[in-house]
Amino acid sequence: MNTAATSTQPAYEVVYGDVREHRDAFLEVCRRGRDDQARFVAKYDWFYRSCPWGEPQLCLLRVGADGPFVGAAAIGRRPMFLDGRPIRAGVLVDLVVDAGHRSLGPALLLQREMLASALDEFDFVYGFPNPKAVRVVTRVGYSMLDDIVRCSRVLRHASYLQRMLPSPLARACGAMLDTTDRCIDALRELVRGRLASEWRDDVDPRMQELWEKAAPAAGLAGSKDVRGVAWRFAASSAQHARYLLVSRHEGGPLEAWFACQGLGPVLQVRDFWSVGGNRAMSRAAILALIRAARSAGYSVVSVECTASSPVHASWRRAGFSERGRRPIVGAWSPRLGVGKGAIAVHLTSGDEDE
């Protein structure tokens, strides 16, 4: 399916490509338009060719009917749930246009044609645009869906206090704050019940058991099926993760799991699920995560979750403070009949492409 543009000079055409046939053309556009060229080669073999839900929709923008390709974008497949019902979702990824063709017309043409085609197949399409690009993508047909909020909790305070205090005083005050926090958390665990935790390098069958027991409820939520989780955080991805498994006793049924990536002193929680599903996150499970992060030597724990998710409030009550937010846009297929009213959205950074 090709669609020619008549309102731009020169004329552009959107080509709906094949993941295998157009690999080199797609990568060449990405190499010219992005700085991290080597990463795209590895990402292509992982994200585009091994996704358990099928190959993404691939679009290429070229000049005229036989001209060079000057833009590219894709929509990756994602199973999701709306009010407990499975829906077919797609995530917008890897939008790039050559520097010489970055006027508004070509980019809008690529995105508009791609979204129209995607909504013929998908029930819902979403993306995580740069905040400056929100006004552009809303012209294409997307609407603001929610913000994904990054929250963190400091476990070791000295390095932060050094920004305001002399080093010896910062270390002394930091040690006191650290000890106070540990004592408060220990008391909370006495009240709420101390949960066991264990690290795993690979997904555990109990993660699937938890997913089947605690499926999503009202609102929009991504799938946490273990096959998808294993692919999403595989060694071939940019966010290879370890899993912290939380249970009432070691080896027992899971209360929660956290897919984590260590970046220097920061333990970043890329994804998670618990017996509360997308309704709530147990404070005891978060305390077990904090205890495991302390034991592993991390100074900060960071997590991203959508602002409208009830689970977001659970992290805030556990002492996590907002550090930033990014917009999420979405477009619904008319087939679903989704109105413009507010929907509780539960998405994490694991619901991005990488």
C-alpha positions as CSV (number, residue, x, y, z in Angstrom):
1,M,0.0,0.0,0.0
2,N,1.6,3.3,-1.2
3,T,0.2,6.8,-0.5
4,A,1.6,9.8,-2.4
5,A,1.7,13.3,-1.0
6,T,0.5,16.0,-3.4
7,S,0.8,19.0,-1.0
8,T,4.5,18.9,-0.3
9,Q,7.4,19.7,-2.6
10,P,9.1,17.5,-3.5
11,A,6.5,14.8,-3.5
12,Y,6.9,12.1,-0.8
13,E,5.6,8.6,-0.6
14,V,5.0,6.3,2.4
15,V,6.0,2.7,1.7
16,Y,4.7,-0.1,4.0
17,G,7.7,-2.3,4.3
18,D,8.6,-5.8,5.2
19,V,10.8,-6.4,8.2
20,R,13.1,-8.8,6.4
21,E,13.1,-7.3,2.9
22,H,13.6,-3.7,4.1
23,R,16.1,-4.3,6.9
24,D,19.0,-2.5,5.2
25,A,16.9,0.4,4.1
26,F,15.5,1.0,7.5
27,L,18.8,0.7,9.3
28,E,20.4,3.1,6.8
29,V,17.8,5.8,7.6
30,C,18.4,5.2,11.3
31,R,22.1,5.4,10.9
32,R,21.9,8.8,9.2
33,G,19.3,10.1,11.7
34,R,20.6,8.8,15.0
35,D,23.9,9.0,16.9
36,D,23.7,5.5,18.4
37,Q,24.0,3.6,15.1
38,A,25.5,0.4,16.5
39,R,22.6,0.0,18.9
40,F,20.1,-0.1,16.1
41,V,21.7,-3.1,14.5
42,A,21.4,-5.1,17.7
43,K,17.9,-3.7,18.4
44,Y,16.7,-4.7,14.9
45,D,17.5,-8.4,15.4
46,W,15.9,-8.4,18.8
47,F,12.9,-6.0,18.6
48,Y,11.9,-6.4,14.9
49,R,12.7,-10.0,14.2
50,S,12.1,-11.9,17.5
51,C,9.0,-10.3,19.1
52,P,6.8,-13.1,20.4
53,W,3.7,-11.2,19.3
54,G,4.8,-10.8,15.7
55,E,6.8,-8.5,13.5
56,P,6.2,-4.7,13.8
57,Q,4.5,-2.7,11.2
58,L,7.3,-0.9,9.3
59,C,6.9,2.3,7.3
60,L,9.5,4.1,5.1
61,L,9.3,7.6,3.7
62,R,10.9,8.2,0.3
63,V,11.2,11.0,-2.2
64,G,8.9,10.3,-5.1
65,A,8.1,6.9,-6.4
66,D,11.8,5.8,-7.0
67,G,13.8,8.2,-4.9
68,P,15.8,7.5,-1.8
69,F,14.4,6.6,1.6
70,V,14.6,9.6,3.9
71,G,12.4,8.6,6.9
72,A,11.3,5.6,8.9
73,A,9.1,4.6,11.7
74,A,7.5,1.4,13.1
75,I,4.7,0.2,15.4
76,G,5.6,-2.7,17.6
77,R,2.9,-5.2,18.8
78,R,1.8,-5.2,22.4
79,P,-1.0,-7.2,24.0
80,M,-2.9,-5.1,26.5
81,F,-6.0,-5.2,28.6
82,L,-8.9,-2.7,28.7
83,D,-11.2,-3.3,31.7
84,G,-10.0,-6.9,31.9
85,R,-10.5,-7.6,28.2
86,P,-7.6,-8.4,25.9
87,I,-7.0,-5.8,23.1
88,R,-4.4,-5.5,20.4
89,A,-2.1,-2.6,20.9
90,G,0.8,-1.1,19.1
91,V,3.6,1.2,20.3
92,L,5.1,3.8,18.1
93,V,8.9,3.5,17.9
94,D,12.0,4.7,16.0
95,L,10.5,7.7,14.2
96,V,13.4,9.3,12.3
97,V,13.5,11.7,9.3
98,D,16.7,12.8,7.5
99,A,17.9,16.3,8.5
100,G,17.3,17.7,5.0
101,H,13.6,16.6,5.1
102,R,12.6,17.6,8.6
103,S,10.1,20.2,7.6
104,L,6.7,19.5,9.2
105,G,5.1,18.1,6.0
106,P,7.1,14.9,5.6
107,A,7.0,14.0,9.3
108,L,3.3,14.6,9.5
109,L,2.7,12.5,6.3
110,L,4.7,9.6,7.6
111,Q,2.9,9.6,11.0
112,R,-0.6,10.2,9.7
113,E,-0.4,7.4,7.1
114,M,1.2,5.0,9.6
115,L,-1.4,5.7,12.3
116,A,-4.3,5.3,9.8
117,S,-3.0,2.0,8.7
118,A,-2.3,0.8,12.2
119,L,-5.8,1.5,13.5
120,D,-7.1,-0.8,10.7
121,E,-5.4,-3.6,12.6
122,F,-4.8,-2.5,16.2
123,D,-7.4,-1.5,18.8
124,F,-5.1,1.0,20.3
125,V,-1.8,2.8,19.4
126,Y,0.4,4.7,21.8
127,G,3.7,6.4,22.1
128,F,6.1,8.2,24.4
129,P,7.0,11.4,22.4
130,N,9.4,14.1,23.3
131,P,7.4,16.7,25.2
132,K,8.2,19.2,22.5
133,A,6.6,16.9,19.9
134,V,3.3,16.5,21.6
135,R,1.7,19.3,19.6
136,V,2.8,17.7,16.4
137,V,1.6,14.2,17.1
138,T,-1.8,15.5,18.3
139,R,-2.2,17.0,14.8
140,V,-1.8,13.5,13.4
141,G,-4.6,12.0,15.5
142,Y,-3.1,11.1,18.8
143,S,-4.5,12.5,22.1
144,M,-2.8,13.0,25.5
145,L,-3.3,9.8,27.4
146,D,-1.3,10.2,30.6
147,D,2.1,11.1,32.0
148,I,4.6,8.5,33.0
149,V,6.1,9.7,36.3
150,R,9.6,8.9,37.5
151,C,9.9,8.5,41.2
152,S,12.9,7.6,43.4
153,R,13.8,7.1,46.9
154,V,17.3,7.8,48.3
155,L,18.8,5.0,50.4
156,R,22.2,6.6,51.0
157,H,22.1,10.3,51.6
158,A,25.7,11.4,51.9
159,S,26.3,12.0,48.2
160,Y,23.2,14.3,48.0
161,L,24.1,16.2,51.1
162,Q,27.6,16.9,49.7
163,R,25.9,19.3,47.3
164,M,25.0,21.6,50.3
165,L,27.5,20.6,53.1
166,P,31.2,20.0,53.5
167,S,32.1,16.4,52.9
168,P,32.8,15.4,56.5
169,L,29.5,16.9,57.7
170,A,27.6,15.4,54.7
171,R,29.0,11.9,55.5
172,A,28.0,12.2,59.2
173,C,24.6,13.6,58.5
174,G,24.0,11.1,55.7
175,A,24.9,8.2,58.0
176,M,22.4,9.4,60.6
177,L,19.7,9.7,58.0
178,D,20.5,6.3,56.5
179,T,20.2,4.7,60.0
180,T,17.0,6.4,60.7
181,D,15.5,5.3,57.4
182,R,16.5,1.7,58.0
183,C,15.0,1.7,61.5
184,I,11.7,3.2,60.2
185,D,11.5,0.6,57.4
186,A,12.3,-2.2,59.9
187,L,9.4,-1.1,62.1
188,R,7.1,-0.9,59.1
189,E,8.0,-4.4,58.2
190,L,7.3,-5.6,61.7
191,V,3.8,-4.0,61.4
192,R,3.1,-5.2,57.8
193,G,4.9,-8.4,57.8
194,R,8.4,-9.0,56.5
195,L,8.5,-10.7,53.1
196,A,11.2,-12.8,51.7
197,S,13.1,-11.8,48.5
198,E,15.4,-13.5,46.1
199,W,17.2,-12.4,43.0
200,R,16.9,-14.4,39.7
201,D,18.8,-13.9,36.4
202,D,15.9,-15.4,34.4
203,V,12.1,-15.4,34.6
204,D,10.6,-17.8,37.1
205,P,7.5,-19.9,36.5
206,R,5.9,-18.4,39.6
207,M,5.8,-15.1,37.7
208,Q,3.4,-16.6,35.3
209,E,1.4,-18.1,38.2
210,L,1.1,-14.6,39.7
211,W,0.0,-13.1,36.4
212,E,-2.7,-15.7,36.0
213,K,-3.9,-15.1,39.5
214,A,-3.8,-11.3,39.4
215,A,-5.0,-10.3,36.0
216,P,-5.7,-6.6,35.3
217,A,-8.9,-5.1,36.4
218,A,-10.6,-1.8,35.4
219,G,-8.6,0.5,33.2
220,L,-5.8,0.1,30.7
221,A,-2.8,-2.1,31.5
222,G,0.0,-3.9,29.7
223,S,0.4,-7.7,29.7
224,K,2.8,-9.2,32.2
225,D,2.7,-12.7,30.6
226,V,6.1,-14.3,31.4
227,R,6.9,-15.0,27.7
228,G,6.6,-11.3,26.9
229,V,8.5,-10.3,30.0
230,A,11.4,-12.7,29.2
231,W,11.6,-11.2,25.7
232,R,11.3,-7.6,26.8
233,F,14.3,-7.9,29.2
234,A,16.3,-10.5,27.3
235,A,20.1,-10.2,27.2
236,S,19.8,-9.0,23.6
237,S,17.7,-5.9,24.6
238,A,19.1,-2.6,25.9
239,Q,17.4,-3.1,29.3
240,H,18.6,-6.6,30.3
241,A,17.2,-7.1,33.7
242,R,17.4,-9.2,36.9
243,Y,14.3,-10.2,38.7
244,L,13.6,-9.7,42.4
245,L,11.0,-12.2,43.5
246,V,9.0,-11.4,46.7
247,S,7.1,-14.0,48.6
248,R,5.9,-14.7,52.1
249,H,8.6,-17.4,52.4
250,E,11.5,-18.2,50.2
251,G,10.4,-20.5,47.3
252,G,6.7,-19.8,48.0
253,P,4.0,-18.3,45.7
254,L,4.9,-14.7,44.7
255,E,3.5,-11.6,46.2
256,A,5.3,-9.4,43.7
257,W,8.2,-9.3,41.2
258,F,10.4,-6.5,40.0
259,A,12.4,-6.4,36.8
260,C,15.5,-4.3,37.7
261,Q,18.5,-2.8,36.0
262,G,21.5,-1.5,37.9
263,L,22.9,1.7,36.5
264,G,25.8,2.7,38.8
265,P,24.4,3.6,42.2
266,V,20.8,3.5,41.0
267,L,18.6,0.4,40.9
268,Q,16.0,1.1,38.2
269,V,12.8,-0.8,38.4
270,R,11.8,-1.3,34.7
271,D,8.7,-3.3,35.3
272,F,6.7,-4.9,38.2
273,W,3.6,-6.8,39.1
274,S,2.0,-7.9,42.3
275,V,-1.1,-9.6,43.8
276,G,-2.8,-6.2,43.6
277,G,-2.5,-6.2,39.8
278,N,-3.1,-2.7,38.4
279,R,-5.2,-1.8,41.5
280,A,-2.6,-1.5,44.2
281,M,1.0,-2.4,45.2
282,S,1.6,-3.9,48.6
283,R,3.7,-1.6,50.8
284,A,5.4,-4.7,52.3
285,A,6.5,-5.7,48.8
286,I,8.1,-2.3,48.2
287,L,9.8,-2.5,51.5
288,A,11.3,-5.9,50.5
289,L,12.6,-4.2,47.3
290,I,14.2,-1.4,49.3
291,R,15.8,-3.9,51.7
292,A,17.2,-5.9,48.8
293,A,18.5,-2.7,47.1
294,R,20.3,-1.6,50.3
295,S,21.8,-5.1,50.7
296,A,23.1,-4.9,47.1
297,G,24.8,-1.6,47.8
298,Y,22.5,0.8,45.8
299,S,22.1,4.4,46.8
300,V,18.8,5.1,45.0
301,V,15.8,3.1,43.8
302,S,14.0,4.5,40.8
303,V,10.7,3.5,39.2
304,E,8.4,4.8,36.4
305,C,4.6,4.4,36.4
306,T,1.7,6.3,34.9
307,A,0.3,9.1,37.0
308,S,-3.4,7.9,36.8
309,S,-2.6,4.3,38.0
310,P,-3.7,3.6,41.6
311,V,-0.4,1.8,41.9
312,H,1.5,5.1,41.5
313,A,0.1,6.2,44.9
314,S,1.5,3.1,46.5
315,W,5.0,4.0,45.6
316,R,4.5,7.6,46.8
317,R,3.2,6.3,50.2
318,A,6.4,4.2,50.4
319,G,8.5,7.3,50.4
320,F,9.2,7.7,46.7
321,S,9.3,11.3,45.4
322,E,8.6,12.5,41.9
323,R,11.7,13.4,39.9
324,G,10.2,14.0,36.4
325,R,7.5,13.0,34.0
326,R,7.0,12.4,30.3
327,P,3.8,12.5,28.2
328,I,2.1,9.4,26.7
329,V,-0.2,9.8,23.7
330,G,-2.7,7.3,22.4
331,A,-5.3,6.7,19.7
332,W,-8.2,4.3,19.9
333,S,-9.8,2.4,17.0
334,P,-13.4,3.5,16.6
335,R,-14.3,-0.2,16.8
336,L,-13.8,-0.1,20.6
337,G,-16.2,2.8,21.2
338,V,-13.9,4.3,23.8
339,G,-15.1,7.7,24.9
340,K,-13.1,10.7,25.8
341,G,-13.6,10.3,29.6
342,A,-10.6,9.6,31.9
343,I,-9.3,6.0,32.0
344,A,-7.0,4.8,34.7
345,V,-3.8,3.8,32.9
346,H,-1.2,1.4,34.3
347,L,2.0,1.5,32.2
348,T,5.6,1.3,33.1
349,S,8.9,1.9,31.3
350,G,8.6,-1.8,30.4
351,D,5.7,-0.9,28.1
352,E,8.1,1.2,25.9
353,D,10.0,-0.4,23.1
354,E,13.3,-0.5,25.2
